[in-house]
Structure formats: structure tokens, C-alpha cells
Amino acid sequence: MKLFTTSASIDRELQPSLEMKDSVTAMEKIVGHNFKNKRLLEEALTHSSITYFPSYKRLAVLGDAALGLAMSLGVCQRGIDMEWKK
């Protein structure tokens, strides 16, 4: 358990692994955004067949839930009547 962290240790935790550094840099250039937490981008780029690093599945589940919530809120706020088709 870490009791104390330094800014250097926090910065290291946000940086991508050496194996993914080039991929993360390339993706940042493609999307035109510098990610503060590059580990999240690394996770998003990692296929679920890679077992030694967290994969995108966790982020996919979170994204699906966020989209579902946004859609539900949109329907409720607009008062859209939806007919269920059989």
C-alpha cells in the first residue's frame, strides 16, 4: 500500500508502457489530442486477447453504459413517445 506519492511517481503511472509508447503517440497525432492519462489510451488500444495488461473491455462496458444513460435521458427530456414494434 502506498502511503506517499510524489509527482514523479504519479507522472510515471500516467505514461504508456515502453511497448505501447509509439502507438499511443501515433494515436494522439491521429485524433489531434494529447491525453493526460496515456495509460487509459493504452488500455483502449489493447485487445482483450492480451492477458498481461488491462484491455478495452472494461472501457467498452463503461462506454455502453454511458451511451445508454445519455439516450435514456434524451428520450425522457424530450418526452418522445416511442411505439414498440412487434
Secondary structure, 3 states (H helix, E strand, C coil): CCCCCCHHHHHHHHCCCCCCHHHHHHHHHHHCCCCCCHHHHHHHHCCCCCCCCCCCHHHHHHHHHHHHHHHHHHHHHHCCCCCCCC
